Amino acid sequence: MRRTLRSIYNPRRAIRQTQQPDQLRTELKRLPTARDSHSTNGESPTFPEDPSATSTVPDVTTKSEISEPECVGTEQDDVEEQATPPTEETDAQQVAQEAEAVPDSGTRSVRSTEGGEVRQRAYITFQSEDAEDYTTGPARMVCANDGVSDCAALLMTIALSQAVKRAVDAQRIFTKVEMQAEIEEDEINDLENKIISEISNHEMRLCTLENDETSEGVEQKLSLGKELDILGLMQRNTDARRRGLDFQLKRQAKELRRCQGELSSVMEEAFIDANLLEPALEKLLPTPQVIDLQTEYQSFCEELRWNAENDHLVFIEPLDMTEDKYERPPVSAEEQARDDLLNTYWRAQQRLQEAEAHFDNRERQRYQELQANFDAADRGEETLDATPDDFDLRWVQHVQNLTHELVEAEAAFTAAKQECVEAGVDVCDDDRISGFVDDAGDGYRMSFEQDQVASVPSTKIRTWLSSVDELASPSYHEPGGLPDDWDAEEADISDSRSLVAEGSDRRRIEKWRQICGL
């Protein structure tokens, strides 16, 4: 028995501009079938009555009856539909009866026109797209009716609809870009031909002026030379413009293939499920192989030998693939250990610098967050903290975390530095440099004292000092040992002073520590 639908989804009334979406859905549920011959309200088509039918198909009352076709012949259908819908033979008889009054020469055109009008009334038009207009299941083939006969139809999903629109838009854009690229390529070719012709013209003019040494001739040759250089740049620019067109066209083609691939995957699944398409055979992609350069070089040379005009090419030596002498040789175990120690030291130093920056910036950050809470409260918005006590408590914990992080970073930095010193790795001046050392007036240099000491005859002075008695010097006096009186103020509770040397002082201290072996 033929599988038919209970009703036909024919929202002809839903295309009215005056109705709202909710009213449209209500009208869709009330639509009769296209074969309902008892519809006399003037809004749905009336077809010739089937003499074999004793009753009509009931109106659609629920959404499930629209989206779920059922086969005629079951007990439930016999109760709901007391007559089988007309078959294709009955449809043909109806069309023939209506065409009896028409001359025989126009029978085919009348039948075609009548069937087209009936199908046209079964088509639908969207005013706005909604997910409820489509099936919530997958896209599959189902039994439907086009207003004249039963046929196969594809259940549309919202994803399939979007994929179709994306593929169509991508095809339109690609076609437009392709046509524009062809036009621009023709323009570029025409421009290049003109440039080549003008280059030849300039070269001929330069040849005629080659022996002209007058001021006017020299000036003209310079002008032609500049123009010739610019024309050469323009010719090379045409190749760049072609590459730009090819890149744009390839990009649009890639987007088109992507959109078509999305649509094809959904359609392939539906057609395979309907047994209209064989499943694709899964083929394993070939694994890429490691190509030997020496083998490829010899093979390419062999092709050159066979493609040459003469068959007496000399034997081509194998490719010299010796290692580059400028490449860095592999490091030894000692060098690798030294690099590891330096990397650990640099990471610890960076961690310490970040911890110091966060700790020093704590007051400023606290003030900014406090001001942000005040501004949010003035605007009536939610603040970072519910109460001032919550703010203070959070910041006490935050300062504690910053302090712990700073202490741990200092300990890690000290340990990393100690490991480097024990291994003989110099890290004292790893990130410290003296600026503007070429000019003595730019500042103090670390080597200033060494330069001064090196210029003095220290050996001669030490020899003379060792031969002179200290008591023989008339200017020598024993110190009296009398203390000097001086005033000093006590440190206030808010006074502070950093005892950590920085800048040039720190460099001098580190240098002397290294010299002394500390």
C-alpha positions as CSV (number, residue, x, y, z in Angstrom):
1,M,0.0,0.0,0.0
2,R,1.3,3.5,-0.9
3,R,2.8,5.4,2.0
4,T,1.1,8.9,2.3
5,L,1.0,11.8,4.6
6,R,-2.0,12.7,6.7
7,S,-1.8,16.3,5.7
8,I,0.1,18.5,3.4
9,Y,2.3,21.3,4.8
10,N,0.9,24.1,2.7
11,P,1.2,27.4,4.5
12,R,-0.3,29.5,1.7
13,R,-2.0,31.6,4.2
14,A,1.2,32.1,6.2
15,I,2.7,34.5,3.6
16,R,0.3,37.3,4.4
17,Q,2.2,40.4,5.5
18,T,-0.4,41.4,8.1
19,Q,-0.1,38.3,10.3
20,Q,2.3,37.8,13.2
21,P,4.6,34.7,13.5
22,D,2.3,33.2,16.3
23,Q,-0.7,33.7,14.1
24,L,1.2,32.1,11.2
25,R,1.9,29.0,13.2
26,T,-1.8,28.7,14.2
27,E,-2.8,29.0,10.5
28,L,-0.3,26.4,9.5
29,K,-1.9,23.9,12.0
30,R,-5.4,24.6,10.6
31,L,-4.5,24.2,6.9
32,P,-6.4,21.3,5.1
33,T,-4.8,19.0,2.6
34,A,-4.4,20.0,-1.1
35,R,-6.9,17.2,-2.0
36,D,-9.6,18.3,0.4
37,S,-12.5,18.9,-2.0
38,H,-14.9,20.2,0.7
39,S,-12.9,23.4,1.4
40,T,-15.2,26.2,0.4
41,N,-13.8,29.2,2.3
42,G,-12.1,30.5,-0.8
43,E,-8.6,30.6,0.7
44,S,-7.4,27.0,-0.2
45,P,-7.7,25.3,-3.6
46,T,-10.7,23.0,-4.5
47,F,-10.0,19.9,-6.6
48,P,-12.4,17.6,-8.4
49,E,-14.1,15.2,-6.1
50,D,-12.9,11.7,-6.3
51,P,-15.8,9.3,-6.9
52,S,-14.0,6.5,-5.0
53,A,-13.6,8.6,-1.8
54,T,-16.4,8.6,0.8
55,S,-14.7,11.0,3.2
56,T,-12.0,13.7,3.4
57,V,-8.7,13.8,5.2
58,P,-9.2,15.4,8.6
59,D,-7.6,18.8,9.3
60,V,-4.3,19.1,11.0
61,T,-4.7,19.7,14.7
62,T,-1.3,19.0,16.2
63,K,2.3,19.7,15.2
64,S,3.3,16.1,15.4
65,E,0.8,15.2,12.6
66,I,2.7,17.6,10.3
67,S,6.2,16.4,10.9
68,E,5.6,12.6,11.2
69,P,4.2,10.8,8.1
70,E,2.5,7.4,8.7
71,C,1.7,4.6,6.3
72,V,-1.9,4.1,5.2
73,G,-3.3,0.7,6.0
74,T,-2.8,0.5,9.7
75,E,-5.7,0.2,12.1
76,Q,-5.2,3.7,13.5
77,D,-5.3,5.2,10.0
78,D,-8.5,3.2,9.1
79,V,-10.1,4.9,12.1
80,E,-8.9,8.4,11.4
81,E,-9.0,8.2,7.5
82,Q,-11.9,6.1,6.3
83,A,-10.8,6.4,2.7
84,T,-7.6,6.0,0.9
85,P,-6.3,9.2,-0.7
86,P,-6.5,9.3,-4.5
87,T,-3.7,7.6,-6.4
88,E,-1.7,8.8,-9.4
89,E,-4.2,7.1,-11.8
90,T,-7.1,9.0,-10.3
91,D,-5.2,12.2,-10.6
92,A,-4.6,11.5,-14.3
93,Q,-8.4,10.8,-14.8
94,Q,-9.2,14.1,-13.1
95,V,-6.9,16.1,-15.3
96,A,-8.3,14.2,-18.4
97,Q,-11.9,15.0,-17.4
98,E,-11.1,18.7,-17.0
99,A,-9.3,18.8,-20.4
100,E,-12.2,17.3,-22.4
101,A,-13.6,20.7,-23.4
102,V,-10.2,21.7,-24.8
103,P,-9.1,20.8,-28.3
104,D,-6.9,17.7,-28.7
105,S,-4.0,19.9,-29.9
106,G,-3.7,21.6,-26.5
107,T,-4.2,18.6,-24.2
108,R,-0.5,18.3,-23.2
109,S,-0.2,22.0,-22.4
110,V,-3.4,22.0,-20.4
111,R,-2.3,19.0,-18.3
112,S,1.1,20.7,-17.8
113,T,-0.4,24.0,-16.8
114,E,-3.0,22.3,-14.5
115,G,-0.3,20.3,-12.7
116,G,2.0,23.3,-12.4
117,E,-0.7,25.4,-10.9
118,V,-1.6,22.7,-8.4
119,R,2.1,22.3,-7.4
120,Q,2.5,26.0,-7.3
121,R,-0.2,26.2,-4.6
122,A,1.7,23.5,-2.6
123,Y,4.9,25.5,-2.4
124,I,5.7,27.6,0.6
125,T,7.5,31.0,1.1
126,F,9.3,32.1,4.2
127,Q,8.9,35.5,5.7
128,S,11.4,34.8,8.5
129,E,13.4,31.8,9.4
130,D,12.9,30.0,12.7
131,A,14.3,26.8,14.1
132,E,10.7,25.6,14.8
133,D,10.0,25.7,11.1
134,Y,12.4,22.7,10.6
135,T,12.7,19.2,11.9
136,T,14.5,18.7,15.1
137,G,15.8,15.4,13.9
138,P,18.4,14.7,11.2
139,A,18.0,15.5,7.5
140,R,16.4,12.4,6.0
141,M,14.3,11.4,3.0
142,V,10.5,11.1,3.7
143,C,7.3,10.5,1.8
144,A,5.5,13.8,0.9
145,N,3.0,15.2,-1.6
146,D,3.6,18.0,-4.1
147,G,-0.1,18.7,-4.5
148,V,-0.6,16.2,-7.4
149,S,1.1,13.0,-6.4
150,D,3.2,11.4,-3.7
151,C,6.9,11.9,-3.9
152,A,10.1,11.8,-1.9
153,A,11.2,14.9,0.0
154,L,14.1,15.9,2.1
155,L,13.5,16.9,5.7
156,M,15.2,20.2,6.3
157,T,17.1,21.1,9.5
158,I,18.2,24.6,10.5
159,A,21.8,23.5,10.1
160,L,21.2,22.3,6.6
161,S,19.4,25.5,5.7
162,Q,22.3,27.6,7.0
163,A,24.8,25.3,5.2
164,V,22.9,25.8,1.9
165,K,22.9,29.6,2.3
166,R,26.6,29.7,3.1
167,A,27.5,27.5,0.1
168,V,25.4,29.7,-2.2
169,D,26.9,32.9,-0.9
170,A,30.4,31.5,-1.2
171,Q,29.7,30.5,-4.8
172,R,28.4,33.9,-5.6
173,I,31.4,35.6,-4.1
174,F,33.8,33.2,-5.8
175,T,32.1,33.9,-9.2
176,K,32.3,37.6,-8.7
177,V,36.0,37.5,-7.6
178,E,36.9,35.2,-10.5
179,M,35.3,37.5,-13.1
180,Q,36.9,40.5,-11.5
181,A,40.3,38.7,-11.5
182,E,40.0,37.9,-15.2
183,I,39.2,41.5,-16.0
184,E,42.1,42.8,-13.9
185,E,44.5,40.2,-15.4
186,D,43.6,41.4,-18.9
187,E,44.3,45.0,-17.7
188,I,47.6,43.9,-16.2
189,N,48.7,42.1,-19.4
190,D,47.8,45.1,-21.5
191,L,49.8,47.4,-19.1
192,E,52.8,45.0,-19.2
193,N,52.8,45.0,-23.0
194,K,52.8,48.8,-23.0
195,I,55.6,48.9,-20.4
196,I,57.8,46.5,-22.4
197,S,57.2,48.5,-25.5
198,E,58.2,51.7,-23.7
199,I,61.3,50.1,-22.2
200,S,62.4,49.1,-25.7
201,N,61.8,52.7,-26.9
202,H,63.8,54.1,-24.1
203,E,66.7,51.7,-24.7
204,M,66.8,52.7,-28.4
205,R,66.8,56.4,-27.4
206,L,69.7,55.8,-25.0
207,C,71.6,54.0,-27.8
208,T,71.2,57.0,-30.1
209,L,72.4,59.4,-27.3
210,E,75.4,57.2,-26.2
211,N,78.0,59.4,-27.9
212,D,76.3,62.7,-27.1
213,E,78.5,64.4,-24.5
214,T,76.8,67.8,-24.6
215,S,75.1,69.1,-21.4
216,E,71.7,68.7,-23.0
217,G,72.5,65.1,-24.1
218,V,73.9,64.2,-20.7
219,E,70.8,65.6,-19.0
220,Q,68.5,63.7,-21.4
221,K,70.4,60.5,-20.8
222,L,70.1,60.9,-17.0
223,S,66.3,61.5,-17.4
224,L,65.9,58.5,-19.7
225,G,67.9,56.3,-17.3
226,K,65.7,57.3,-14.3
227,E,62.5,56.6,-16.4
228,L,63.9,53.3,-17.5
229,D,64.6,52.3,-13.9
230,I,61.0,53.2,-12.9
231,L,59.6,51.3,-15.9
232,G,61.6,48.2,-14.8
233,L,60.1,48.5,-11.3
234,M,56.6,48.9,-12.9
235,Q,57.2,45.7,-14.9
236,R,58.2,43.8,-11.7
237,N,55.1,45.2,-10.0
238,T,52.8,43.6,-12.5
239,D,54.0,40.2,-11.4
240,A,53.3,41.2,-7.8
241,R,49.8,42.2,-8.8
242,R,49.2,38.9,-10.5
243,R,50.3,37.0,-7.4
244,G,47.9,39.1,-5.4
245,L,45.0,38.2,-7.7
246,D,46.0,34.5,-7.5
247,F,46.2,34.7,-3.7
248,Q,42.8,36.3,-3.5
249,L,41.2,33.8,-5.9
250,K,42.8,30.8,-4.0
251,R,41.5,32.2,-0.7
252,Q,37.9,32.4,-2.0
253,A,38.2,29.0,-3.6
254,K,39.3,27.6,-0.3
255,E,36.3,29.2,1.5
256,L,34.0,27.8,-1.2
257,R,35.4,24.3,-0.8
258,R,34.9,24.6,3.0
259,C,31.2,25.6,2.6
260,Q,30.5,23.0,0.0
261,G,32.2,20.4,2.2
262,E,29.8,21.2,5.1
263,L,26.8,20.9,2.8
264,S,28.1,17.8,1.2
265,S,28.6,16.0,4.5
266,V,24.9,16.5,5.5
267,M,23.6,15.5,2.1
268,E,25.8,12.5,1.9
269,E,24.5,11.2,5.2
270,A,20.9,11.6,4.1
271,F,21.4,9.9,0.7
272,I,23.3,7.0,2.2
273,D,20.5,6.5,4.8
274,A,18.0,6.5,1.9
275,N,20.1,3.9,0.0
276,L,20.6,6.3,-2.8
277,L,24.4,6.5,-2.4
278,E,27.0,3.9,-1.4
279,P,29.0,4.6,1.7
280,A,32.5,5.9,1.1
281,L,35.3,3.4,1.4
282,E,37.7,4.5,4.1
283,K,41.1,4.6,2.6
284,L,44.2,5.1,4.8
285,L,46.3,8.1,3.8
286,P,49.8,7.2,2.7
287,T,52.4,7.9,5.4
288,P,54.9,10.6,4.3
289,Q,58.3,9.1,3.8
290,V,61.7,10.6,4.6
291,I,63.2,11.9,1.3
292,D,66.9,11.4,0.8
293,L,68.4,14.6,-0.7
294,Q,71.4,12.7,-2.3
295,T,69.0,10.2,-4.0
296,E,66.7,13.0,-5.3
297,Y,69.8,15.0,-6.5
298,Q,71.1,12.1,-8.6
299,S,67.6,11.4,-9.9
300,F,67.1,15.0,-11.0
301,C,70.5,15.0,-12.7
302,E,69.6,11.9,-14.5
303,E,66.5,13.6,-15.8
304,L,68.5,16.5,-17.0
305,R,70.9,14.2,-18.8
306,W,68.0,12.5,-20.7
307,N,66.3,15.8,-21.5
308,A,69.4,17.5,-22.8
309,E,69.8,18.0,-26.5
310,N,73.1,16.2,-26.6
311,D,73.6,12.8,-25.0
312,H,77.2,13.5,-24.1
313,L,76.8,15.2,-20.7
314,V,79.6,14.7,-18.4
315,F,79.1,12.7,-15.3
316,I,77.7,14.8,-12.5
317,E,79.5,14.4,-9.2
318,P,77.5,13.6,-6.1
319,L,76.2,16.5,-4.1
320,D,78.7,17.8,-1.5
321,M,76.7,17.5,1.7
322,T,79.5,18.1,4.2
323,E,78.5,19.9,7.3
324,D,78.7,23.7,7.4
325,K,81.8,24.8,9.2
326,Y,79.8,27.8,10.6
327,E,77.3,25.6,12.4
328,R,77.7,25.3,16.1
329,P,79.3,22.0,17.1
330,P,77.4,19.8,19.5
331,V,78.0,20.9,23.1
332,S,79.8,18.7,25.6
333,A,78.4,17.6,28.9
334,E,80.2,20.3,30.8
335,E,78.9,23.0,28.5
336,Q,75.4,21.7,28.8
337,A,75.6,21.6,32.6
338,R,76.9,25.2,32.5
339,D,74.1,26.3,30.3
340,D,71.6,24.6,32.6
341,L,73.0,26.5,35.6
342,L,72.8,29.8,33.7
343,N,69.2,29.1,32.7
344,T,68.3,28.3,36.3
345,Y,70.0,31.5,37.5
346,W,68.3,33.7,34.9
347,R,64.8,32.2,35.7
348,A,65.4,32.8,39.4
349,Q,66.6,36.3,38.8
350,Q,63.5,37.1,36.6
351,R,61.2,35.7,39.3
352,L,63.0,37.8,41.9
353,Q,62.6,40.9,39.8
354,E,58.9,40.3,39.3
355,A,58.3,39.6,43.0
356,E,60.1,42.8,43.9
357,A,58.0,44.8,41.4
358,H,54.8,43.4,42.8
359,F,55.8,44.0,46.4
360,D,56.9,47.6,45.7
361,N,53.7,48.3,43.8
362,R,51.4,47.0,46.5
363,E,50.4,50.4,48.0
364,R,49.6,51.8,44.6
365,Q,47.5,48.8,43.6
366,R,45.7,48.9,46.9
367,Y,44.8,52.6,46.4
368,Q,43.5,51.9,42.9
369,E,41.2,49.1,44.0
370,L,40.0,51.2,46.9
371,Q,39.2,54.0,44.5
372,A,37.5,51.6,42.2
373,N,35.2,50.4,45.0
374,F,34.3,54.0,45.8
375,D,33.5,54.8,42.2
376,A,31.4,51.6,41.8
377,A,29.4,52.5,45.0
378,D,28.7,56.0,43.7
379,R,27.4,54.6,40.4
380,G,25.2,52.0,42.3
381,E,27.2,49.1,40.8
382,E,28.6,46.0,42.6
383,T,31.9,46.6,44.3
384,L,34.9,44.2,44.5
385,D,34.3,43.8,48.3
386,A,31.0,43.8,50.2
387,T,32.3,45.8,53.2
388,P,35.5,47.7,54.1
389,D,36.4,45.0,56.5
390,D,36.4,42.5,53.6
391,F,38.6,44.8,51.6
392,D,41.1,45.1,54.5
393,L,41.1,41.4,55.2
394,R,41.7,40.5,51.5
395,W,44.6,43.0,51.3
396,V,46.2,41.6,54.5
397,Q,46.2,38.2,52.9
398,H,47.4,39.6,49.6
399,V,50.4,41.4,51.2
400,Q,51.3,38.2,53.1
401,N,51.3,36.3,49.8
402,L,53.5,38.9,48.2
403,T,55.9,38.8,51.1
404,H,56.1,35.0,51.0
405,E,56.7,35.1,47.2
406,L,59.5,37.7,47.7
407,V,61.2,35.6,50.4
408,E,61.0,32.4,48.3
409,A,62.2,34.2,45.2
410,E,65.2,35.6,47.1
411,A,66.0,32.2,48.5
412,A,65.8,30.6,45.1
413,F,68.0,33.3,43.5
414,T,70.6,32.9,46.3
415,A,70.7,29.1,45.8
416,A,71.0,29.4,42.0
417,K,73.8,32.0,42.4
418,Q,75.6,29.8,44.9
419,E,75.5,26.8,42.5
420,C,76.9,28.9,39.7
421,V,79.7,30.2,41.9
422,E,80.6,26.7,43.1
423,A,80.7,25.5,39.5
424,G,82.9,28.3,38.4
425,V,80.3,30.1,36.3
426,D,80.7,33.9,36.5
427,V,77.3,35.5,37.1
428,C,78.3,38.7,38.9
429,D,78.0,41.0,36.0
430,D,75.5,39.1,33.9
431,D,73.1,41.9,33.3
432,R,75.2,44.9,34.4
433,I,77.0,47.1,31.9
434,S,78.8,50.4,32.0
435,G,77.2,53.0,29.8
436,F,79.0,55.6,27.8
437,V,82.5,54.3,28.6
438,D,84.0,56.0,25.6
439,D,83.7,59.5,27.1
440,A,85.1,60.0,30.6
441,G,82.8,63.0,31.1
442,D,79.7,60.8,30.9
443,G,80.1,59.2,34.3
444,Y,82.2,57.1,36.5
445,R,83.6,53.9,35.0
446,M,84.4,50.7,36.9
447,S,87.9,50.6,35.3
448,F,88.7,54.2,36.3
449,E,90.6,53.3,39.5
450,Q,92.5,50.5,37.8
451,D,93.6,52.8,35.0
452,Q,94.9,55.3,37.6
453,V,96.7,52.6,39.6
454,A,98.3,51.1,36.5
455,S,99.8,54.5,35.5
456,V,101.8,54.7,38.9
457,P,105.2,53.0,39.3
458,S,104.0,51.0,42.2
459,T,107.0,48.6,42.4
460,K,109.4,51.5,42.8
461,I,107.3,53.2,45.4
462,R,106.9,50.0,47.4
463,T,110.7,49.4,47.4
464,W,111.3,52.9,48.6
465,L,108.7,52.6,51.4
466,S,110.2,49.4,52.6
467,S,113.6,51.0,53.0
468,V,112.4,54.1,55.0
469,D,112.0,54.0,58.7
470,E,108.6,55.1,59.8
471,L,110.0,57.1,62.8
472,A,112.4,59.0,60.5
473,S,109.6,61.0,59.0
474,P,109.3,64.3,60.9
475,S,105.7,64.7,59.9
476,Y,104.7,61.5,61.6
477,H,102.7,62.0,64.9
478,E,101.2,59.4,67.1
479,P,97.4,59.8,67.2
480,G,96.2,61.4,70.4
481,G,93.2,59.1,70.7
482,L,90.8,61.9,71.6
483,P,87.2,61.2,70.4
484,D,85.4,63.7,68.3
485,D,82.1,65.1,69.7
486,W,79.2,65.1,67.2
487,D,75.5,65.3,67.4
488,A,73.2,62.6,66.1
489,E,69.4,62.4,65.9
490,E,67.4,59.4,66.9
491,A,65.6,57.5,64.1
492,D,62.0,58.3,64.0
493,I,59.4,55.5,63.8
494,S,58.5,56.5,60.2
495,D,62.1,56.9,59.0
496,S,63.6,54.2,56.7
497,R,66.8,53.8,54.8
498,S,67.7,51.1,52.3
499,L,71.0,49.4,53.1
500,V,71.1,47.6,49.7
501,A,73.5,49.2,47.4
502,E,72.3,49.6,43.8
503,G,73.7,50.9,40.6
504,S,77.4,51.7,40.4
505,D,77.9,51.0,44.1
506,R,76.5,47.5,43.7
507,R,78.8,46.8,40.7
508,R,81.8,47.9,42.7
509,I,80.9,45.8,45.7
510,E,80.3,42.7,43.4
511,K,83.6,43.3,41.7
512,W,85.6,43.5,45.0
513,R,83.8,40.5,46.3
514,Q,84.9,38.6,43.2
515,I,88.5,39.8,43.5
516,C,88.5,38.8,47.2
517,G,86.9,35.5,46.6
518,L,83.9,36.1,48.7
